[in-house]
Amino acid sequence: MQWIQNLFEQAQGWVFQFVVQPILYSFGMGGMLEDAYVATGWLLVGLIQIAVMLAIIGPLQRWRPADARVDTAEVRTDVVYTLLHRLGIFRVALFFSVEPLFDQLFGYLRVAGLGTVHIDQLMEGVTDHPMASFLIYLVVFDFFGYWIHRAQHRFEWWWSLHALHHSQRSMTMWSDNRNHLLDDVIRDSLLVVLGQLIGVGPGQFVGLVAIAQLSESFQHANLRLHFGLIGERLWVSPRFHRLHHSIGLGHEDQEGGEHLVYGQSPALGGHNFGVLLPWWDMMFGTANFEIRFDPTGIRDQVETGRDYGRGFWEQQKLGVLRLMGRA
């Protein structure tokens, strides 16, 4: 793995020195060099992810699609979401708006003597190898991500935002980042806090996010594929996650009643909430391993024709109106 890291750092240094740095100086922003270097890393990670999506996942979708009917206009909107997130535009916005507040908060905590807990240091001997440390952090983040996902489906106000993600009837590899921006702010803020609390280094955090995002793009792919009896229980597959998006199966109560009626569904509103690992679904009784590839979307789109918007700004506006109970 070291040679990959070295190659990435060389590329990051080259792009920063010859592209980013001259732009900053030309706009009189020389005081932001350190932050811009980090942003350059996120940009490179996003470009690599998009290249992998186009070179590998895209051809797989064309080879064995789960749904032959695709709304290309809707998919184009999902591409906008993907570029917004993967090229670092959303993260830069967070950096200027939300992250300074967290930096200030954790600064106060350190002054008060409340430091972070470095999980890898607590497991000395087990985490001597860098990869072991990375895998431990990955499992911790995934466990946390599972419960965030459950909460997005459990609380009506959060579902009003998260519903945008599930409203895609033509799910493809571009659909992972199809989220309301407020939903992303909440989720990403919680993950940043977790990273600070357990002592994840900046390089490790970038790696964790990069792996998760690329895997999630694959999970959302319009692809008729599962990993077999054992593989399905080791890593989330396109089949596993598609069921989570399936109308009336993955994110609504199993009795066919109204969405999110607590107590009617042992899964608190559906199945297969795992981000990377299906272990938590298996552990907490929300896993569904049926080999099926159903239509995706939300029940009220079919039954009542509820509108979740078609363009980026319309989708964002309707999400706010749903949050206010006006849509």
C-alpha positions as CSV (number, residue, x, y, z in Angstrom):
1,M,0.0,0.0,0.0
2,Q,2.9,2.4,0.6
3,W,3.7,2.8,-3.1
4,I,0.1,3.8,-3.7
5,Q,0.3,6.4,-1.0
6,N,3.6,7.7,-2.4
7,L,2.3,7.9,-5.9
8,F,-0.8,9.8,-4.7
9,E,1.3,12.3,-2.7
10,Q,3.5,12.9,-5.7
11,A,0.4,13.6,-7.9
12,Q,-1.1,15.8,-5.2
13,G,2.1,17.8,-4.8
14,W,2.4,18.3,-8.6
15,V,-1.2,19.5,-9.0
16,F,-0.9,21.8,-6.0
17,Q,2.4,23.3,-7.1
18,F,1.7,23.9,-10.8
19,V,-2.1,24.4,-10.8
20,V,-3.6,25.3,-7.4
21,Q,-0.8,27.4,-5.9
22,P,-0.5,29.8,-8.9
23,I,-4.3,30.3,-8.9
24,L,-4.2,31.2,-5.1
25,Y,-1.4,33.7,-5.5
26,S,-3.1,35.3,-8.5
27,F,-6.2,36.0,-6.3
28,G,-4.2,37.1,-3.3
29,M,-5.1,34.0,-1.2
30,G,-1.6,32.9,-0.3
31,G,-2.6,32.5,3.3
32,M,-4.7,29.5,2.5
33,L,-2.0,27.3,1.0
34,E,-2.2,24.6,3.7
35,D,-6.0,24.2,3.4
36,A,-5.7,24.3,-0.4
37,Y,-3.2,21.5,-0.3
38,V,-5.8,19.3,1.6
39,A,-8.5,20.3,-0.9
40,T,-6.2,19.3,-3.7
41,G,-6.1,15.8,-2.2
42,W,-9.9,15.6,-2.1
43,L,-10.0,16.8,-5.8
44,L,-7.6,14.0,-6.8
45,V,-9.6,11.4,-4.9
46,G,-12.8,12.5,-6.6
47,L,-11.2,12.4,-10.1
48,I,-9.9,8.9,-9.5
49,Q,-13.3,7.8,-8.3
50,I,-15.0,9.2,-11.4
51,A,-12.4,7.6,-13.6
52,V,-13.1,4.2,-12.0
53,M,-16.8,4.7,-12.3
54,L,-16.6,5.4,-16.0
55,A,-14.0,2.7,-16.8
56,I,-15.4,-0.2,-14.7
57,I,-18.8,0.4,-13.2
58,G,-20.3,2.0,-16.3
59,P,-19.5,-0.9,-18.6
60,L,-20.8,-3.4,-16.0
61,Q,-24.2,-1.5,-15.9
62,R,-24.4,-1.8,-19.7
63,W,-23.5,-5.5,-19.6
64,R,-26.1,-6.6,-17.1
65,P,-28.6,-3.9,-16.1
66,A,-31.1,-4.5,-13.3
67,D,-33.5,-2.1,-15.0
68,A,-33.5,-1.6,-18.8
69,R,-35.6,1.5,-18.6
70,V,-33.6,4.5,-17.4
71,D,-34.7,8.1,-17.2
72,T,-31.7,9.9,-18.7
73,A,-32.8,13.3,-17.5
74,E,-33.0,12.1,-13.9
75,V,-29.6,10.5,-14.2
76,R,-28.1,13.7,-15.5
77,T,-29.3,15.4,-12.4
78,D,-27.6,12.7,-10.3
79,V,-24.3,13.4,-12.2
80,V,-24.5,17.0,-11.0
81,Y,-24.8,15.7,-7.4
82,T,-21.8,13.4,-7.9
83,L,-19.6,16.2,-9.4
84,L,-20.6,18.5,-6.6
85,H,-19.4,16.1,-3.9
86,R,-16.6,14.1,-5.6
87,L,-14.8,17.2,-6.9
88,G,-14.7,18.7,-3.4
89,I,-17.1,21.6,-4.0
90,F,-19.4,20.5,-1.1
91,R,-16.5,19.8,1.2
92,V,-15.0,23.2,0.6
93,A,-18.4,24.8,1.5
94,L,-18.4,22.7,4.7
95,F,-14.9,23.9,5.4
96,F,-15.9,27.5,5.3
97,S,-19.2,27.1,7.2
98,V,-19.4,24.2,9.6
99,E,-15.9,22.8,10.3
100,P,-14.6,26.0,12.0
101,L,-17.4,25.6,14.5
102,F,-16.2,22.1,15.3
103,D,-12.6,23.1,15.4
104,Q,-13.6,25.7,18.0
105,L,-15.6,23.2,20.0
106,F,-12.8,20.6,20.1
107,G,-10.4,23.4,21.0
108,Y,-12.5,24.2,24.1
109,L,-12.7,20.6,25.0
110,R,-8.9,20.2,24.8
111,V,-8.4,23.3,27.0
112,A,-10.8,21.7,29.5
113,G,-8.6,18.6,29.5
114,L,-11.0,16.4,27.4
115,G,-8.8,15.0,24.6
116,T,-9.7,12.6,21.9
117,V,-9.5,8.8,22.2
118,H,-7.1,7.2,19.7
119,I,-8.7,3.7,19.2
120,D,-5.6,2.4,17.5
121,Q,-3.4,3.3,20.5
122,L,-5.9,1.6,22.9
123,M,-5.3,-1.6,20.9
124,E,-1.5,-1.5,20.9
125,G,0.0,-4.7,19.4
126,V,-3.1,-5.4,17.4
127,T,-2.7,-2.2,15.3
128,D,1.1,-2.2,14.8
129,H,0.5,-2.5,11.1
130,P,-1.0,0.6,9.5
131,M,-3.5,-1.4,7.6
132,A,-4.8,-3.0,10.8
133,S,-5.4,0.5,12.3
134,F,-7.2,1.6,9.1
135,L,-9.5,-1.4,9.1
136,I,-10.4,-0.8,12.7
137,Y,-11.4,2.7,12.0
138,L,-13.3,1.5,8.9
139,V,-15.4,-0.9,11.0
140,V,-16.1,1.8,13.6
141,F,-17.2,4.3,11.0
142,D,-19.4,1.8,9.3
143,F,-21.1,0.9,12.6
144,F,-21.8,4.5,13.2
145,G,-22.9,5.0,9.6
146,Y,-25.4,2.1,10.0
147,W,-27.1,3.9,12.9
148,I,-27.1,7.2,11.1
149,H,-28.9,5.5,8.2
150,R,-31.4,3.9,10.6
151,A,-32.1,7.4,12.1
152,Q,-32.6,8.9,8.6
153,H,-35.5,6.4,8.1
154,R,-36.8,6.5,11.7
155,F,-37.3,10.2,12.3
156,E,-40.0,11.9,10.2
157,W,-38.1,15.2,9.9
158,W,-34.9,13.5,8.8
159,W,-36.8,11.2,6.4
160,S,-38.3,14.3,4.7
161,L,-34.8,15.2,3.6
162,H,-33.5,11.7,3.0
163,A,-36.5,10.8,0.9
164,L,-34.9,12.6,-2.0
165,H,-32.2,10.0,-2.1
166,H,-34.8,7.2,-2.4
167,S,-37.0,9.0,-4.9
168,Q,-34.8,8.0,-7.8
169,R,-36.7,5.6,-10.0
170,S,-33.7,5.0,-12.3
171,M,-31.0,4.1,-9.8
172,T,-27.4,4.1,-11.3
173,M,-23.8,4.5,-10.2
174,W,-24.4,8.3,-10.0
175,S,-27.2,8.0,-7.4
176,D,-25.1,7.7,-4.3
177,N,-24.7,11.5,-3.9
178,R,-28.3,12.3,-4.8
179,N,-29.1,13.8,-1.3
180,H,-30.6,17.0,0.1
181,L,-27.7,19.3,1.0
182,L,-29.1,19.6,4.6
183,D,-29.1,15.8,4.9
184,D,-25.5,15.8,3.8
185,V,-24.5,18.6,6.2
186,I,-26.0,16.6,9.1
187,R,-24.5,13.3,8.2
188,D,-21.0,14.7,7.3
189,S,-20.9,16.8,10.4
190,L,-21.6,13.7,12.6
191,L,-18.8,11.8,10.8
192,V,-16.4,14.7,11.3
193,V,-17.2,14.7,15.0
194,L,-16.7,11.0,15.2
195,G,-13.3,11.2,13.4
196,Q,-12.2,13.9,15.9
197,L,-13.4,11.9,18.9
198,I,-11.6,8.7,18.0
199,G,-8.4,10.3,16.7
200,V,-8.6,9.5,13.0
201,G,-5.7,11.2,11.1
202,P,-6.4,13.4,8.1
203,G,-4.8,10.9,5.7
204,Q,-6.8,8.0,7.2
205,F,-10.0,10.0,7.0
206,V,-9.5,10.8,3.3
207,G,-8.9,7.1,2.7
208,L,-11.9,6.0,4.6
209,V,-14.2,8.4,2.8
210,A,-12.7,7.5,-0.6
211,I,-13.2,3.7,-0.1
212,A,-16.8,4.3,1.2
213,Q,-17.8,6.6,-1.7
214,L,-16.5,4.3,-4.4
215,S,-18.1,1.2,-2.8
216,E,-21.4,3.1,-2.5
217,S,-21.3,4.1,-6.2
218,F,-20.9,0.4,-7.0
219,Q,-23.8,-0.5,-4.7
220,H,-26.1,2.0,-6.4
221,A,-25.2,0.8,-9.9
222,N,-28.0,-0.4,-12.2
223,L,-26.5,-3.8,-12.1
224,R,-28.0,-7.3,-11.7
225,L,-25.3,-8.7,-9.4
226,H,-24.9,-10.3,-6.1
227,F,-21.9,-11.8,-4.3
228,G,-23.2,-15.3,-3.5
229,L,-24.0,-17.0,-0.2
230,I,-20.9,-16.0,1.6
231,G,-19.9,-12.8,-0.2
232,E,-23.3,-11.2,0.4
233,R,-22.6,-11.5,4.2
234,L,-19.1,-9.9,3.9
235,W,-19.7,-6.7,1.9
236,V,-22.8,-4.8,0.7
237,S,-23.5,-5.7,-3.0
238,P,-25.7,-4.0,-5.6
239,R,-28.4,-6.6,-5.0
240,F,-28.3,-6.0,-1.2
241,H,-28.5,-2.2,-1.5
242,R,-31.0,-2.2,-4.3
243,L,-33.5,-4.0,-2.1
244,H,-33.1,-1.1,0.4
245,H,-34.3,1.2,-2.4
246,S,-37.1,-1.1,-3.6
247,I,-40.6,0.2,-3.4
248,G,-42.4,-1.1,-0.3
249,L,-39.6,-3.3,0.7
250,G,-36.4,-1.6,1.6
251,H,-37.5,1.6,3.5
252,E,-41.1,1.2,4.4
253,D,-43.0,-0.9,6.9
254,Q,-43.5,-4.5,5.9
255,E,-47.2,-4.5,6.4
256,G,-47.9,-2.1,3.5
257,G,-49.2,0.6,5.8
258,E,-48.1,4.3,6.1
259,H,-44.4,5.0,6.0
260,L,-42.6,5.0,9.4
261,V,-45.4,3.8,11.7
262,Y,-43.3,2.8,14.7
263,G,-43.9,-0.8,15.9
264,Q,-45.3,-2.2,12.6
265,S,-41.8,-3.0,11.3
266,P,-39.1,-4.7,13.3
267,A,-36.6,-3.0,11.0
268,L,-37.8,0.6,11.9
269,G,-38.8,1.2,8.4
270,G,-37.1,-1.3,6.1
271,H,-34.1,-3.4,5.5
272,N,-30.4,-3.4,4.5
273,F,-29.2,-0.2,6.0
274,G,-25.5,-1.2,6.0
275,V,-23.1,1.3,4.4
276,L,-20.2,-1.1,3.6
277,L,-20.7,-4.1,5.8
278,P,-24.0,-6.1,6.1
279,W,-22.8,-7.3,9.5
280,W,-24.9,-4.8,11.4
281,D,-28.1,-5.6,9.5
282,M,-27.5,-9.3,10.4
283,M,-26.7,-8.4,14.0
284,F,-29.8,-6.2,14.5
285,G,-32.3,-8.1,12.4
286,T,-32.6,-5.8,9.4
287,A,-30.9,-7.9,6.8
288,N,-32.8,-9.3,3.8
289,F,-30.8,-11.6,1.5
290,E,-33.5,-12.4,-1.0
291,I,-32.1,-12.5,-4.6
292,R,-34.5,-10.1,-6.2
293,F,-34.2,-6.9,-8.2
294,D,-37.4,-4.8,-7.8
295,P,-38.3,-1.4,-9.1
296,T,-36.8,1.4,-6.9
297,G,-38.5,4.5,-5.6
298,I,-41.0,5.5,-2.8
299,R,-44.5,4.1,-2.4
300,D,-46.2,7.4,-2.5
301,Q,-44.7,8.2,-5.9
302,V,-46.7,5.3,-7.3
303,E,-49.8,5.5,-5.2
304,T,-50.4,9.2,-5.0
305,G,-48.0,10.7,-7.6
306,R,-46.1,12.7,-5.0
307,D,-43.6,15.0,-6.6
308,Y,-40.0,14.9,-5.4
309,G,-38.7,17.2,-8.1
310,R,-36.7,16.6,-11.3
311,G,-34.0,19.3,-11.4
312,F,-31.4,19.9,-8.7
313,W,-32.9,23.2,-7.3
314,E,-36.4,21.9,-7.5
315,Q,-35.4,18.8,-5.5
316,Q,-33.7,21.0,-2.9
317,K,-36.7,23.3,-2.6
318,L,-39.2,20.5,-2.2
319,G,-37.0,18.9,0.5
320,V,-37.2,22.1,2.6
321,L,-40.9,22.3,2.0
322,R,-41.3,18.7,3.2
323,L,-39.3,19.5,6.2
324,M,-41.7,22.3,7.0
325,G,-44.7,20.1,6.3
326,R,-45.8,22.0,3.2
327,A,-45.1,19.5,0.4
